[in-house]
Amino acid sequence: MRKFLLGFVVGIVTLPAGAFAAAWLGWLPTNANATPTALEQAFAHLALDRAAARRAPHLANPIAPTEENLMAGVKLFKGDCAGCHGDPNNGEKRESENFLYPSPTVFALHPPRKPDYQLFWIIKGGVRYSGMFKWDGEFGKDASGKDISDEKIWTAVTFLTRLDSLPPAVAAEWHKKGP
Ligand code: HEC
């Protein structure tokens, strides 16, 4: 029992000490132009998926998937998000570029499968240790001084969760080259 306890204590001290030493010695890679290993990707996605499932409040999406709202969603996405997440015309190129670590998911190739409220929560708060910053407060205010960020984020979510079933005019706008 004593040996076991000693081993246990040595174990919990050695692991963080080893990680600290590796960082202090400069052994850990910090460049962004690389592809994460499959293990790292699986772990990071597990953490994000489970955090969104546990922490995101179950809010109802106030933006209905009307043609007008979906069109606003395409424009917003092309203007604010596609620079990282790509679009149907540059998706494959974007995906192979390794410009961020981890690479932003190209939704045109891999439509998100999470429910609306989880996507809203992720976009609003951002994703730690990735290039995904928070969009809360980033969209400014309307003429009456009201913050319009939530509405804009929901508009992006409505578009993202309907990527597979866009009405023809919206799909044409999405596939059109340029902004
Ligand atoms: C500066 C680059 C950048 C911009 C701009 C950006 N993102 Fe991201 N986004 C990322 C990265 C990096 C991740 C983390 C990797 C991943 O999961 O795709 C991410 C993750 C996400 C996720 C989670 C995907 C998942 O795995 O569940 C969503 C949803 C998302 N972004 C939506 C958006 C929306 C909507 C916008 C525009 C309002 C946006 N992003 C703008 C880089 C960006």
Boltz pocket constraint, residues with backbone or C-beta under 6 A from the ligand:
constraints:
  - pocket:
      binder: B
      contacts: [[A, 48], [A, 76], [A, 77], [A, 80], [A, 81], [A, 82], [A, 83], [A, 84], [A, 85], [A, 100], [A, 101], [A, 102], [A, 103], [A, 104], [A, 105], [A, 112], [A, 114], [A, 119], [A, 122], [A, 123], [A, 127], [A, 130], [A, 131], [A, 132], [A, 133], [A, 135], [A, 156], [A, 157]]
      max_distance: 6.0
